[in-house]
């Protein structure tokens, strides 16, 4: 089962001649597999639970403790919440995405292989996987992802770890694709 979100009409109009030449697109949609939504909900649930436990550890366990928060404790809560949801992003220097640990945000600067490798390493990929990606990028011509990069994504998706848990293949493919699109400057 999948959940479908229709594209806005202006987006359909923009892409209609770019998707297939000599055809007219009258509607399009984004399909999201339910297992991807379940994975996303698991990540959000785990992040929320971790944040709540950190606040509990910092401020105490009773409801009355929470009603009598002082300004310095409010700063601690603010810090915990910011850390849990990823903090601020600096979009001016690159594209931001939630990193593989689900903790914070990682900036992947278009064309900067070092930032991409950092995210991929945190996601559970090893040096051999990164070298295979380099070969795939070179084989595809470095300008945009092609068949070799797509094959690499499919081959490595099962290794991706998100929020400390091994992600399903479809979620792994989505994460790898997102990060590589940012690396290529396409997102």
Backbone as JSON Lines, residues from 0, in Angstrom:
{"i":0,"aa":"X","n":[0.84,-1.18,0.0],"ca":[0.0,0.0,0.0],"c":[0.89,1.24,0.0]}
{"i":1,"aa":"X","n":[0.46,2.25,-0.7],"ca":[1.2,3.51,-0.77],"c":[0.26,4.68,-0.5]}
{"i":2,"aa":"X","n":[0.83,5.77,-0.04],"ca":[0.09,7.01,0.14],"c":[0.49,7.92,-1.02]}
{"i":3,"aa":"X","n":[-0.48,8.54,-1.63],"ca":[-0.19,9.4,-2.78],"c":[-0.54,10.85,-2.48]}
{"i":4,"aa":"X","n":[0.36,11.73,-2.9],"ca":[0.16,13.16,-2.78],"c":[0.18,13.75,-4.18]}
{"i":5,"aa":"X","n":[-0.91,14.38,-4.62],"ca":[-0.91,14.95,-5.97],"c":[0.0,16.17,-6.05]}
{"i":6,"aa":"X","n":[0.64,16.33,-7.21],"ca":[1.46,17.51,-7.45],"c":[0.56,18.71,-7.69]}
{"i":7,"aa":"X","n":[1.02,19.9,-7.3],"ca":[0.26,21.11,-7.66],"c":[0.28,21.3,-9.18]}
{"i":8,"aa":"X","n":[-0.77,21.93,-9.69],"ca":[-0.91,22.09,-11.15],"c":[0.27,22.82,-11.76]}
{"i":9,"aa":"X","n":[0.81,23.84,-11.08],"ca":[1.94,24.58,-11.66],"c":[3.19,23.71,-11.75]}
{"i":10,"aa":"X","n":[3.35,22.78,-10.83],"ca":[4.5,21.87,-10.89],"c":[4.33,20.88,-12.05]}
{"i":11,"aa":"X","n":[3.12,20.39,-12.24],"ca":[2.83,19.5,-13.37],"c":[3.11,20.24,-14.67]}
{"i":12,"aa":"X","n":[2.65,21.48,-14.76],"ca":[2.89,22.28,-15.97],"c":[4.36,22.49,-16.24]}
{"i":13,"aa":"X","n":[5.13,22.72,-15.19],"ca":[6.57,22.96,-15.35],"c":[7.28,21.7,-15.86]}
{"i":14,"aa":"X","n":[6.93,20.55,-15.32],"ca":[7.64,19.31,-15.66],"c":[7.04,18.54,-16.84]}
{"i":15,"aa":"X","n":[5.91,18.96,-17.36],"ca":[5.23,18.14,-18.36],"c":[6.08,17.82,-19.59]}
{"i":16,"aa":"X","n":[6.88,18.75,-20.06],"ca":[7.71,18.47,-21.24],"c":[9.1,17.95,-20.86]}
{"i":17,"aa":"X","n":[9.41,17.95,-19.57],"ca":[10.72,17.48,-19.13],"c":[10.73,15.99,-18.81]}
{"i":18,"aa":"X","n":[9.57,15.44,-18.5],"ca":[9.5,14.03,-18.12],"c":[9.57,13.12,-19.35]}
{"i":19,"aa":"X","n":[8.75,13.39,-20.33],"ca":[8.75,12.59,-21.56],"c":[8.54,13.54,-22.73]}
{"i":20,"aa":"X","n":[9.44,13.52,-23.67],"ca":[9.33,14.4,-24.83],"c":[8.11,13.99,-25.67]}
{"i":21,"aa":"X","n":[7.48,14.98,-26.25],"ca":[6.32,14.81,-27.14],"c":[5.1,14.22,-26.44]}
{"i":22,"aa":"X","n":[5.06,14.3,-25.11],"ca":[3.89,13.88,-24.35],"c":[3.44,15.04,-23.47]}
{"i":23,"aa":"X","n":[2.18,15.02,-23.1],"ca":[1.66,16.05,-22.21],"c":[1.21,15.36,-20.92]}
{"i":24,"aa":"X","n":[1.67,15.89,-19.83],"ca":[1.32,15.35,-18.51],"c":[0.16,16.18,-17.97]}
{"i":25,"aa":"X","n":[-0.94,15.53,-17.66],"ca":[-2.09,16.27,-17.12],"c":[-2.19,16.15,-15.61]}
{"i":26,"aa":"X","n":[-1.5,15.17,-15.01],"ca":[-1.46,15.06,-13.54],"c":[-0.27,14.2,-13.15]}
{"i":27,"aa":"X","n":[0.19,14.4,-11.95],"ca":[1.3,13.61,-11.42],"c":[1.16,13.59,-9.91]}
{"i":28,"aa":"X","n":[1.84,12.65,-9.29],"ca":[1.76,12.53,-7.85],"c":[3.03,11.91,-7.3]}
{"i":29,"aa":"X","n":[3.2,12.09,-6.02],"ca":[4.32,11.5,-5.29],"c":[3.75,10.33,-4.5]}
{"i":30,"aa":"X","n":[4.3,9.16,-4.69],"ca":[3.87,7.98,-3.94],"c":[4.88,7.69,-2.86]}
{"i":31,"aa":"X","n":[4.38,7.45,-1.67],"ca":[5.25,7.13,-0.54],"c":[4.8,5.79,0.02]}
{"i":32,"aa":"X","n":[5.68,4.78,0.0],"ca":[5.31,3.48,0.54],"c":[5.01,3.59,2.04]}
{"i":33,"aa":"X","n":[4.06,2.81,2.51],"ca":[3.69,2.89,3.92],"c":[4.85,2.5,4.83]}
{"i":34,"aa":"X","n":[5.73,1.59,4.38],"ca":[6.86,1.23,5.23],"c":[7.82,2.41,5.4]}
{"i":35,"aa":"X","n":[7.88,3.31,4.42],"ca":[8.7,4.51,4.57],"c":[8.07,5.45,5.61]}
{"i":36,"aa":"X","n":[6.75,5.56,5.59],"ca":[6.08,6.38,6.6],"c":[6.24,5.79,7.99]}
{"i":37,"aa":"X","n":[6.14,4.47,8.09],"ca":[6.33,3.81,9.37],"c":[7.75,4.05,9.89]}
{"i":38,"aa":"X","n":[8.72,3.96,9.0],"ca":[10.11,4.23,9.39],"c":[10.29,5.66,9.86]}
{"i":39,"aa":"X","n":[9.66,6.6,9.16],"ca":[9.75,8.0,9.55],"c":[9.1,8.22,10.91]}
{"i":40,"aa":"X","n":[7.94,7.6,11.13],"ca":[7.27,7.73,12.43],"c":[8.12,7.13,13.55]}
{"i":41,"aa":"X","n":[8.81,6.02,13.26],"ca":[9.7,5.43,14.26],"c":[10.82,6.4,14.62]}
{"i":42,"aa":"X","n":[11.39,7.05,13.63],"ca":[12.46,8.02,13.88],"c":[11.94,9.17,14.74]}
{"i":43,"aa":"X","n":[10.77,9.7,14.38],"ca":[10.2,10.81,15.15],"c":[9.88,10.36,16.57]}
{"i":44,"aa":"X","n":[9.3,9.17,16.71],"ca":[8.98,8.65,18.04],"c":[10.23,8.49,18.89]}
{"i":45,"aa":"X","n":[11.28,7.92,18.31],"ca":[12.52,7.72,19.05],"c":[13.16,9.05,19.45]}
{"i":46,"aa":"X","n":[13.14,10.03,18.54],"ca":[13.71,11.33,18.86],"c":[12.91,12.01,19.97]}
{"i":47,"aa":"X","n":[11.58,11.91,19.91],"ca":[10.72,12.53,20.92],"c":[10.92,11.87,22.27]}
{"i":48,"aa":"X","n":[10.99,10.54,22.28],"ca":[11.2,9.81,23.54],"c":[12.55,10.18,24.15]}
{"i":49,"aa":"X","n":[13.58,10.23,23.33],"ca":[14.91,10.58,23.82],"c":[14.91,11.99,24.41]}
{"i":50,"aa":"X","n":[14.23,12.92,23.71],"ca":[14.16,14.29,24.19],"c":[13.42,14.35,25.53]}
{"i":51,"aa":"X","n":[12.29,13.63,25.63],"ca":[11.52,13.63,26.88],"c":[12.34,13.04,28.03]}
{"i":52,"aa":"X","n":[13.08,11.97,27.75],"ca":[13.9,11.36,28.8],"c":[15.03,12.29,29.24]}
{"i":53,"aa":"X","n":[15.62,13.01,28.31],"ca":[16.67,13.97,28.67],"c":[16.11,15.1,29.53]}
{"i":54,"aa":"X","n":[14.92,15.6,29.18],"ca":[14.29,16.66,29.98],"c":[13.97,16.12,31.37]}
{"i":55,"aa":"X","n":[13.45,14.9,31.44],"ca":[13.14,14.28,32.74],"c":[14.4,14.14,33.59]}
{"i":56,"aa":"X","n":[15.48,13.68,32.99],"ca":[16.73,13.53,33.73],"c":[17.26,14.88,34.22]}
{"i":57,"aa":"X","n":[17.07,15.91,33.42],"ca":[17.6,17.22,33.74],"c":[16.77,17.94,34.81]}
{"i":58,"aa":"X","n":[15.44,17.78,34.74],"ca":[14.57,18.6,35.59],"c":[13.8,17.86,36.67]}
{"i":59,"aa":"X","n":[13.83,16.56,36.66],"ca":[13.07,15.83,37.67],"c":[11.91,15.07,37.04]}
{"i":60,"aa":"X","n":[11.16,14.4,37.91],"ca":[10.15,13.48,37.38],"c":[8.72,13.91,37.62]}
{"i":61,"aa":"X","n":[8.46,14.86,38.49],"ca":[7.07,15.17,38.79],"c":[6.55,16.33,37.95]}
{"i":62,"aa":"X","n":[5.24,16.34,37.81],"ca":[4.59,17.4,37.05],"c":[4.78,18.75,37.73]}
{"i":63,"aa":"X","n":[4.8,18.76,39.04],"ca":[5.0,20.03,39.77],"c":[6.38,20.6,39.51]}
{"i":64,"aa":"X","n":[7.38,19.71,39.3],"ca":[8.72,20.19,38.96],"c":[8.69,20.99,37.66]}
{"i":65,"aa":"X","n":[7.89,20.51,36.71],"ca":[7.81,21.18,35.41],"c":[7.08,22.52,35.5]}
{"i":66,"aa":"X","n":[6.19,22.67,36.49],"ca":[5.46,23.93,36.64],"c":[6.3,25.01,37.29]}
{"i":67,"aa":"X","n":[7.4,24.63,37.93],"ca":[8.23,25.6,38.65],"c":[9.61,25.75,38.01]}
{"i":68,"aa":"X","n":[9.63,25.88,36.7],"ca":[10.89,25.97,35.97],"c":[11.45,27.38,36.07]}
{"i":69,"aa":"X","n":[12.72,27.46,36.4],"ca":[13.43,28.75,36.47],"c":[14.02,29.06,35.1]}
{"i":70,"aa":"X","n":[14.47,30.29,34.9],"ca":[14.97,30.7,33.58],"c":[16.2,29.9,33.15]}
{"i":71,"aa":"X","n":[17.11,29.56,34.08],"ca":[18.28,28.78,33.67],"c":[17.88,27.35,33.3]}
{"i":72,"aa":"X","n":[16.83,26.82,33.93],"ca":[16.35,25.49,33.56],"c":[15.63,25.54,32.21]}
{"i":73,"aa":"X","n":[14.95,26.67,31.95],"ca":[14.29,26.84,30.66],"c":[15.33,26.82,29.54]}
{"i":74,"aa":"X","n":[16.5,27.41,29.79],"ca":[17.59,27.38,28.81],"c":[18.06,25.94,28.56]}
{"i":75,"aa":"X","n":[18.12,25.15,29.62],"ca":[18.51,23.74,29.48],"c":[17.5,23.0,28.61]}
{"i":76,"aa":"X","n":[16.21,23.24,28.88],"ca":[15.16,22.6,28.07],"c":[15.28,23.05,26.62]}
{"i":77,"aa":"X","n":[15.47,24.34,26.43],"ca":[15.63,24.86,25.07],"c":[16.79,24.17,24.36]}
{"i":78,"aa":"X","n":[17.89,24.02,25.05],"ca":[19.06,23.36,24.48],"c":[18.76,21.91,24.13]}
{"i":79,"aa":"X","n":[18.08,21.2,25.01],"ca":[17.73,19.8,24.75],"c":[16.83,19.7,23.53]}
{"i":80,"aa":"X","n":[15.82,20.57,23.44],"ca":[14.9,20.54,22.3],"c":[15.64,20.86,21.01]}
{"i":81,"aa":"X","n":[16.48,21.87,21.02],"ca":[17.24,22.23,19.82],"c":[18.13,21.07,19.38]}
{"i":82,"aa":"X","n":[18.81,20.43,20.33],"ca":[19.65,19.29,19.99],"c":[18.83,18.13,19.45]}
{"i":83,"aa":"X","n":[17.64,17.91,20.01],"ca":[16.8,16.8,19.58],"c":[16.24,16.99,18.18]}
{"i":84,"aa":"X","n":[15.89,18.22,17.82],"ca":[15.29,18.45,16.51],"c":[16.29,18.9,15.47]}
{"i":85,"aa":"X","n":[17.54,19.01,15.84],"ca":[18.54,19.27,14.84],"c":[19.15,20.63,14.84]}
{"i":86,"aa":"X","n":[18.74,21.51,15.71],"ca":[19.38,22.81,15.78],"c":[19.06,23.66,14.58]}
{"i":87,"aa":"X","n":[19.83,24.69,14.42],"ca":[19.61,25.6,13.31],"c":[20.44,25.16,12.12]}
{"i":88,"aa":"X","n":[20.03,25.59,10.97],"ca":[20.77,25.26,9.76],"c":[21.29,26.53,9.13]}
{"i":89,"aa":"X","n":[22.37,26.39,8.41],"ca":[22.93,27.53,7.68],"c":[22.77,27.21,6.2]}
{"i":90,"aa":"X","n":[21.6,27.55,5.66],"ca":[21.28,27.2,4.29],"c":[22.17,27.95,3.29]}
{"i":91,"aa":"X","n":[22.74,29.05,3.71],"ca":[23.55,29.84,2.79],"c":[24.78,29.08,2.3]}
{"i":92,"aa":"X","n":[25.29,28.14,3.11],"ca":[26.5,27.44,2.67],"c":[26.21,26.07,2.09]}
{"i":93,"aa":"X","n":[24.98,25.61,2.14],"ca":[24.71,24.31,1.55],"c":[23.31,23.84,1.86]}
{"i":94,"aa":"X","n":[23.06,22.58,1.53],"ca":[21.77,21.97,1.75],"c":[21.78,21.24,3.08]}
{"i":95,"aa":"X","n":[20.71,21.3,3.84],"ca":[20.66,20.64,5.14],"c":[19.76,19.42,5.07]}
{"i":96,"aa":"X","n":[20.1,18.4,5.83],"ca":[19.26,17.22,5.96],"c":[19.5,16.6,7.31]}
{"i":97,"aa":"X","n":[18.53,15.85,7.8],"ca":[18.74,15.16,9.07],"c":[19.77,14.08,8.81]}
{"i":98,"aa":"X","n":[20.74,13.99,9.69],"ca":[21.79,13.01,9.47],"c":[21.31,11.61,9.83]}
{"i":99,"aa":"X","n":[22.11,10.62,9.53],"ca":[21.72,9.23,9.69],"c":[21.44,8.85,11.12]}
{"i":100,"aa":"X","n":[22.01,9.52,12.07],"ca":[21.76,9.17,13.46],"c":[20.44,9.73,13.94]}
{"i":101,"aa":"X","n":[19.82,10.59,13.13],"ca":[18.59,11.24,13.54],"c":[18.85,12.38,14.5]}
{"i":102,"aa":"X","n":[20.1,12.67,14.77],"ca":[20.5,13.69,15.73],"c":[21.0,14.9,14.97]}
{"i":103,"aa":"X","n":[20.35,15.96,14.96],"ca":[20.91,17.14,14.38],"c":[20.88,17.15,12.87]}
{"i":104,"aa":"X","n":[21.47,18.17,12.32],"ca":[21.44,18.34,10.89],"c":[22.85,18.39,10.35]}
{"i":105,"aa":"X","n":[22.99,17.85,9.18],"ca":[24.27,17.82,8.52],"c":[24.18,18.63,7.25]}
{"i":106,"aa":"X","n":[25.15,19.46,7.01],"ca":[25.17,20.26,5.8],"c":[25.97,19.5,4.75]}
{"i":107,"aa":"X","n":[25.32,19.26,3.62],"ca":[26.01,18.65,2.48],"c":[26.14,19.74,1.43]}
{"i":108,"aa":"X","n":[27.31,20.24,1.28],"ca":[27.57,21.31,0.32],"c":[27.68,20.67,-1.06]}
{"i":109,"aa":"X","n":[26.99,21.25,-2.01],"ca":[27.03,20.73,-3.38],"c":[28.46,20.64,-3.87]}
{"i":110,"aa":"X","n":[28.85,19.45,-4.31],"ca":[30.19,19.22,-4.84],"c":[31.26,18.91,-3.8]}
{"i":111,"aa":"X","n":[30.93,19.0,-2.52],"ca":[31.9,18.74,-1.46],"c":[31.82,17.29,-1.03]}
{"i":112,"aa":"X","n":[32.75,16.51,-1.52],"ca":[32.73,15.08,-1.25],"c":[33.01,14.77,0.21]}
{"i":113,"aa":"X","n":[33.77,15.61,0.89],"ca":[34.1,15.37,2.29],"c":[32.84,15.38,3.16]}
{"i":114,"aa":"X","n":[31.95,16.36,2.95],"ca":[30.72,16.41,3.74],"c":[29.81,15.22,3.42]}
{"i":115,"aa":"X","n":[29.76,14.81,2.15],"ca":[28.97,13.64,1.77],"c":[29.53,12.39,2.43]}
{"i":116,"aa":"X","n":[30.84,12.21,2.37],"ca":[31.47,11.04,2.98],"c":[31.23,10.98,4.48]}
{"i":117,"aa":"X","n":[31.22,12.13,5.13],"ca":[30.96,12.18,6.56],"c":[29.56,11.65,6.88]}
{"i":118,"aa":"X","n":[28.57,12.09,6.12],"ca":[27.19,11.64,6.33],"c":[27.08,10.14,6.05]}
{"i":119,"aa":"X","n":[27.7,9.69,4.96],"ca":[27.62,8.27,4.6],"c":[28.3,7.39,5.64]}
{"i":120,"aa":"X","n":[29.4,7.86,6.2],"ca":[30.1,7.1,7.24],"c":[29.24,6.99,8.49]}
{"i":121,"aa":"X","n":[28.59,8.1,8.87],"ca":[27.69,8.08,10.02],"c":[26.51,7.16,9.78]}
{"i":122,"aa":"X","n":[26.15,6.96,8.51],"ca":[25.02,6.09,8.16],"c":[25.42,4.62,8.1]}
{"i":123,"aa":"X","n":[26.69,4.32,8.39],"ca":[27.1,2.92,8.45],"c":[27.86,2.39,7.26]}
{"i":124,"aa":"X","n":[28.18,3.24,6.3],"ca":[28.95,2.78,5.14],"c":[30.44,2.84,5.45]}
{"i":125,"aa":"X","n":[31.19,1.93,4.86],"ca":[32.62,1.86,5.15],"c":[33.44,2.44,3.99]}
{"i":126,"aa":"X","n":[34.76,2.41,4.16],"ca":[35.67,2.98,3.17],"c":[35.5,2.32,1.8]}
{"i":127,"aa":"X","n":[35.3,1.02,1.77],"ca":[35.09,0.31,0.51],"c":[33.84,0.81,-0.22]}
{"i":128,"aa":"X","n":[32.79,1.1,0.56],"ca":[31.55,1.62,-0.04],"c":[31.79,3.01,-0.64]}
{"i":129,"aa":"X","n":[32.57,3.83,0.07],"ca":[32.87,5.18,-0.42],"c":[33.73,5.13,-1.68]}
{"i":130,"aa":"X","n":[34.67,4.19,-1.73],"ca":[35.49,4.03,-2.93],"c":[34.64,3.56,-4.1]}
{"i":131,"aa":"X","n":[33.69,2.65,-3.83],"ca":[32.79,2.19,-4.89],"c":[31.93,3.35,-5.4]}
{"i":132,"aa":"X","n":[31.53,4.25,-4.51],"ca":[30.77,5.43,-4.93],"c":[31.63,6.33,-5.82]}
{"i":133,"aa":"X","n":[32.88,6.52,-5.45],"ca":[33.79,7.33,-6.27],"c":[33.88,6.77,-7.68]}
{"i":134,"aa":"X","n":[34.03,5.46,-7.79],"ca":[34.09,4.82,-9.11],"c":[32.79,5.02,-9.88]}
{"i":135,"aa":"X","n":[31.65,4.89,-9.18],"ca":[30.36,5.07,-9.84],"c":[30.18,6.5,-10.34]}
{"i":136,"aa":"X","n":[30.57,7.47,-9.51],"ca":[30.46,8.88,-9.91],"c":[31.34,9.15,-11.12]}
{"i":137,"aa":"X","n":[32.57,8.63,-11.12],"ca":[33.46,8.83,-12.25],"c":[32.92,8.16,-13.51]}
{"i":138,"aa":"X","n":[32.34,6.98,-13.36],"ca":[31.79,6.27,-14.52],"c":[30.6,7.01,-15.12]}
{"i":139,"aa":"X","n":[29.84,7.7,-14.27],"ca":[28.67,8.44,-14.75],"c":[29.01,9.83,-15.26]}
{"i":140,"aa":"X","n":[30.23,10.28,-15.09],"ca":[30.63,11.57,-15.63],"c":[30.6,12.73,-14.66]}
{"i":141,"aa":"X","n":[30.36,12.5,-13.38],"ca":[30.46,13.49,-12.3],"c":[29.43,14.62,-12.32]}
{"i":142,"aa":"X","n":[28.7,14.84,-13.4],"ca":[27.8,15.99,-13.47],"c":[26.44,15.72,-12.82]}
{"i":143,"aa":"X","n":[25.95,14.5,-12.96],"ca":[24.67,14.11,-12.37],"c":[24.67,12.6,-12.18]}
{"i":144,"aa":"X","n":[23.82,12.12,-11.26],"ca":[23.79,10.67,-11.02],"c":[23.27,9.94,-12.24]}
{"i":145,"aa":"X","n":[23.92,8.84,-12.55],"ca":[23.51,8.02,-13.68],"c":[23.29,6.58,-13.25]}
{"i":146,"aa":"X","n":[23.43,5.67,-14.2],"ca":[23.14,4.26,-13.96],"c":[24.06,3.64,-12.91]}
{"i":147,"aa":"X","n":[25.34,4.0,-12.92],"ca":[26.29,3.42,-11.96],"c":[26.01,3.88,-10.54]}
{"i":148,"aa":"X","n":[25.68,5.16,-10.37],"ca":[25.35,5.68,-9.04],"c":[24.04,5.04,-8.56]}
{"i":149,"aa":"X","n":[23.08,4.88,-9.46],"ca":[21.82,4.23,-9.1],"c":[22.05,2.8,-8.66]}
{"i":150,"aa":"X","n":[22.91,2.08,-9.37],"ca":[23.26,0.71,-8.96],"c":[23.92,0.71,-7.59]}
{"i":151,"aa":"X","n":[24.79,1.67,-7.35],"ca":[25.47,1.76,-6.05],"c":[24.45,1.98,-4.94]}
{"i":152,"aa":"X","n":[23.49,2.88,-5.16],"ca":[22.45,3.14,-4.17],"c":[21.69,1.86,-3.84]}
{"i":153,"aa":"X","n":[21.28,1.14,-4.87],"ca":[20.53,-0.11,-4.64],"c":[21.36,-1.13,-3.89]}
{"i":154,"aa":"X","n":[22.66,-1.19,-4.2],"ca":[23.54,-2.17,-3.56],"c":[23.83,-1.84,-2.1]}
{"i":155,"aa":"X","n":[23.88,-0.56,-1.76],"ca":[24.29,-0.14,-0.41],"c":[23.13,0.22,0.51]}
{"i":156,"aa":"X","n":[21.91,0.29,-0.01],"ca":[20.75,0.74,0.78],"c":[20.52,-0.12,2.02]}
{"i":157,"aa":"X","n":[20.79,-1.4,1.92],"ca":[20.53,-2.29,3.07],"c":[21.51,-2.07,4.21]}
{"i":158,"aa":"X","n":[22.59,-1.34,3.98],"ca":[23.59,-1.08,5.03],"c":[23.3,0.17,5.84]}
{"i":159,"aa":"X","n":[22.35,1.0,5.39],"ca":[22.1,2.29,6.03],"c":[21.48,2.1,7.42]}
{"i":160,"aa":"X","n":[22.06,2.85,8.37],"ca":[21.56,2.86,9.74],"c":[20.98,4.24,10.01]}
{"i":161,"aa":"X","n":[19.73,4.29,10.49],"ca":[19.07,5.56,10.83],"c":[18.6,5.49,12.27]}
{"i":162,"aa":"X","n":[18.92,6.49,13.06],"ca":[18.57,6.54,14.48],"c":[19.06,5.31,15.23]}
{"i":163,"aa":"X","n":[20.21,4.81,14.85],"ca":[20.79,3.67,15.55],"c":[20.18,2.34,15.17]}
{"i":164,"aa":"X","n":[19.25,2.34,14.2],"ca":[18.58,1.12,13.78],"c":[18.8,0.94,12.29]}
{"i":165,"aa":"X","n":[19.05,-0.3,11.89],"ca":[19.24,-0.57,10.47],"c":[17.94,-0.24,9.73]}
{"i":166,"aa":"X","n":[18.02,0.62,8.75],"ca":[16.85,1.05,7.99],"c":[16.48,-0.02,6.97]}
{"i":167,"aa":"X","n":[15.21,-0.02,6.58],"ca":[14.78,-0.91,5.51],"c":[15.42,-0.47,4.21]}
{"i":168,"aa":"X","n":[15.38,-1.36,3.22],"ca":[16.01,-1.07,1.94],"c":[15.41,0.16,1.28]}
{"i":169,"aa":"X","n":[14.08,0.29,1.3],"ca":[13.47,1.44,0.62],"c":[13.84,2.74,1.32]}
{"i":170,"aa":"X","n":[13.89,2.74,2.65],"ca":[14.29,3.94,3.38],"c":[15.76,4.24,3.12]}
{"i":171,"aa":"X","n":[16.59,3.2,3.11],"ca":[18.01,3.38,2.8],"c":[18.2,3.98,1.42]}
{"i":172,"aa":"X","n":[17.43,3.5,0.44],"ca":[17.54,4.05,-0.91],"c":[17.12,5.51,-0.93]}
{"i":173,"aa":"X","n":[16.05,5.84,-0.21],"ca":[15.58,7.22,-0.18],"c":[16.61,8.15,0.46]}
{"i":174,"aa":"X","n":[17.2,7.69,1.57],"ca":[18.21,8.52,2.25],"c":[19.43,8.71,1.35]}
{"i":175,"aa":"X","n":[19.94,7.63,0.78],"ca":[21.12,7.74,-0.09],"c":[20.83,8.64,-1.29]}
{"i":176,"aa":"X","n":[19.66,8.47,-1.88],"ca":[19.3,9.3,-3.03],"c":[19.24,10.78,-2.64]}
{"i":177,"aa":"X","n":[18.6,11.07,-1.5],"ca":[18.49,12.45,-1.01],"c":[19.88,13.06,-0.81]}
{"i":178,"aa":"X","n":[20.76,12.33,-0.14],"ca":[22.09,12.87,0.14],"c":[22.88,13.08,-1.15]}
{"i":179,"aa":"X","n":[22.78,12.15,-2.08],"ca":[23.52,12.3,-3.33],"c":[22.94,13.45,-4.18]}
{"i":180,"aa":"X","n":[21.63,13.62,-4.15],"ca":[21.02,14.74,-4.9],"c":[21.53,16.07,-4.33]}
{"i":181,"aa":"X","n":[21.68,16.14,-3.01],"ca":[22.22,17.35,-2.39],"c":[23.67,17.53,-2.81]}
{"i":182,"aa":"X","n":[24.43,16.45,-2.82],"ca":[25.84,16.52,-3.22],"c":[25.96,17.04,-4.65]}
{"i":183,"aa":"X","n":[25.07,16.59,-5.53],"ca":[25.11,17.05,-6.92],"c":[24.52,18.45,-7.09]}
{"i":184,"aa":"X","n":[23.93,19.01,-6.02],"ca":[23.34,20.33,-6.11],"c":[21.96,20.32,-6.77]}
{"i":185,"aa":"X","n":[21.31,19.16,-6.76],"ca":[20.0,19.02,-7.39],"c":[18.86,19.16,-6.41]}
{"i":186,"aa":"X","n":[19.16,19.4,-5.14],"ca":[18.13,19.6,-4.11],"c":[18.5,20.76,-3.25]}
